Amino acid sequence: MIEAKEIDFSLYERNPGELIPLLQLVQRESGFLSDESMKRIARFTGVPLSKVYGVATFYSQFRFKPKGEKHIMMCRGTACHVKGAPRIQQEIENHLGIKEGETSDDMKFSLENVACIGACSLAPVVMVNEDVEAKLSPERIKKLFGKSEKKK
């Protein structure tokens, strides 16, 4: 993971209109938006820090905590919801000891809800990094994440 101070802003012109592209750049390079990176962006663009936070918190694409080694995206679309996504999410949370939006203390897992993964015929589904796990059940969650990986 690259620290915010190491990210090259030289292609940018210190323009307030570059706020969102800079937020995207920092997140792409470092994985999330740290307090340090938000302050650096504010200084660079001349945009007040409160406005930088306001923009970053408005858009769901931005995150303020690093993702885990295994980033789990829980589909909460209609098909997945009807097929049991809330129960699957509860099982994931119980099994891994984290809630939606959290990352485990050991940085192995993070959990995020997404509107739709686009695999409705395979509902309920999650993506673990780039892999789609389909037709989930509570029993499959235990097999998928292993018994020894539960974190408190």
C-alpha positions as CSV (number, residue, x, y, z in Angstrom):
1,M,0.0,0.0,0.0
2,I,1.4,3.4,-1.0
3,E,1.3,6.2,1.5
4,A,-0.5,9.4,0.4
5,K,2.7,11.5,0.7
6,E,4.3,9.2,-1.9
7,I,1.6,9.7,-4.6
8,D,2.7,12.0,-7.4
9,F,0.3,14.9,-8.0
10,S,2.6,16.6,-10.6
11,L,0.1,16.0,-13.4
12,Y,-2.4,18.2,-11.6
13,E,-2.6,22.0,-11.6
14,R,-3.7,22.7,-8.0
15,N,-7.2,23.4,-9.3
16,P,-10.3,22.9,-7.0
17,G,-12.0,21.2,-10.0
18,E,-9.5,18.4,-9.7
19,L,-10.8,17.3,-6.2
20,I,-12.6,14.2,-7.3
21,P,-9.9,13.0,-9.7
22,L,-7.3,13.4,-6.9
23,L,-9.5,11.5,-4.4
24,Q,-9.8,8.7,-7.0
25,L,-6.1,8.7,-7.6
26,V,-5.2,8.5,-3.9
27,Q,-7.8,5.7,-3.3
28,R,-6.6,3.8,-6.3
29,E,-2.9,4.0,-5.2
30,S,-3.3,3.6,-1.4
31,G,-6.5,1.6,-1.2
32,F,-8.4,4.2,0.9
33,L,-8.5,7.9,1.9
34,S,-6.6,8.4,5.1
35,D,-6.8,11.6,7.2
36,E,-3.3,12.5,6.0
37,S,-4.3,12.1,2.3
38,M,-7.4,14.2,2.8
39,K,-5.3,17.0,4.3
40,R,-2.8,16.8,1.5
41,I,-5.5,17.1,-1.1
42,A,-7.0,20.1,0.7
43,R,-3.6,21.8,0.8
44,F,-2.9,21.0,-2.8
45,T,-6.2,22.1,-4.2
46,G,-6.8,25.0,-1.9
47,V,-10.2,23.5,-1.0
48,P,-11.2,23.7,2.7
49,L,-10.7,20.3,4.4
50,S,-14.4,20.3,5.5
51,K,-15.4,20.5,1.8
52,V,-12.9,17.7,0.8
53,Y,-14.6,15.5,3.5
54,G,-18.0,16.6,2.3
55,V,-17.3,15.5,-1.3
56,A,-15.6,12.3,-0.3
57,T,-18.4,11.3,2.1
58,F,-21.1,12.1,-0.4
59,Y,-19.9,9.6,-3.0
60,S,-20.1,5.9,-2.0
61,Q,-17.1,5.0,-4.2
62,F,-14.8,6.5,-1.5
63,R,-13.7,4.6,1.6
64,F,-11.9,5.7,4.7
65,K,-10.6,2.4,5.9
66,P,-8.3,0.0,4.1
67,K,-9.8,-3.1,2.4
68,G,-8.9,-6.5,3.7
69,E,-6.8,-9.0,1.9
70,K,-10.1,-10.7,1.0
71,H,-12.6,-8.0,0.2
72,I,-16.1,-9.4,0.3
73,M,-18.8,-7.5,-1.7
74,M,-22.3,-8.7,-0.6
75,C,-24.9,-8.3,-3.4
76,R,-28.0,-6.6,-2.0
77,G,-30.0,-6.5,-5.3
78,T,-33.6,-7.6,-5.5
79,A,-32.8,-11.2,-6.6
80,C,-30.2,-11.7,-4.0
81,H,-32.4,-10.1,-1.3
82,V,-35.3,-12.4,-2.2
83,K,-33.0,-15.5,-2.2
84,G,-31.7,-14.8,1.3
85,A,-28.9,-12.2,1.1
86,P,-29.7,-10.7,4.6
87,R,-29.3,-14.2,6.1
88,I,-26.0,-14.7,4.2
89,Q,-24.7,-11.4,5.3
90,Q,-25.6,-12.2,8.9
91,E,-23.7,-15.5,8.6
92,I,-20.6,-13.8,7.1
93,E,-20.7,-11.2,9.9
94,N,-21.0,-13.8,12.6
95,H,-18.4,-16.1,11.1
96,L,-15.8,-13.4,10.5
97,G,-16.6,-11.2,13.4
98,I,-17.0,-8.0,11.3
99,K,-19.9,-5.9,10.3
100,E,-20.7,-4.4,6.9
101,G,-18.2,-1.6,6.3
102,E,-15.6,-3.0,8.6
103,T,-12.2,-4.7,8.1
104,S,-10.9,-7.4,10.5
105,D,-8.2,-6.4,12.9
106,D,-5.7,-8.6,11.1
107,M,-6.6,-7.0,7.7
108,K,-7.6,-10.4,6.2
109,F,-11.3,-9.6,5.5
110,S,-13.5,-6.6,4.8
111,L,-17.2,-6.6,4.0
112,E,-19.1,-4.2,1.8
113,N,-22.7,-4.1,0.5
114,V,-23.1,-3.4,-3.2
115,A,-26.3,-2.7,-5.0
116,C,-25.9,-5.4,-7.7
117,I,-23.2,-7.7,-8.9
118,G,-25.0,-8.6,-12.1
119,A,-25.3,-12.3,-11.5
120,C,-29.0,-12.5,-10.6
121,S,-29.6,-16.0,-11.9
122,L,-26.9,-17.2,-9.4
123,A,-28.4,-15.4,-6.3
124,P,-27.5,-15.0,-3.6
125,V,-23.9,-14.0,-4.5
126,V,-20.9,-12.3,-3.1
127,M,-17.6,-11.4,-4.8
128,V,-14.4,-12.1,-2.9
129,N,-11.9,-9.9,-4.6
130,E,-12.5,-10.8,-8.3
131,D,-14.2,-14.2,-7.7
132,V,-18.0,-14.6,-7.8
133,E,-19.3,-17.1,-5.2
134,A,-22.8,-18.1,-6.2
135,K,-26.0,-19.8,-4.8
136,L,-24.8,-19.2,-1.2
137,S,-26.1,-20.8,1.9
138,P,-25.0,-20.5,5.5
139,E,-23.2,-23.8,5.2
140,R,-21.3,-22.6,2.1
141,I,-20.1,-19.5,4.1
142,K,-18.4,-21.8,6.6
143,K,-16.8,-23.8,3.9
144,L,-15.8,-20.7,1.9
145,F,-14.1,-18.9,4.8
146,G,-13.0,-21.9,6.8
147,K,-13.6,-22.7,10.4
148,S,-10.3,-21.4,11.7
149,E,-10.6,-17.9,10.1
150,K,-13.2,-16.5,12.5
151,K,-12.0,-13.3,14.0
152,K,-13.3,-11.4,17.1
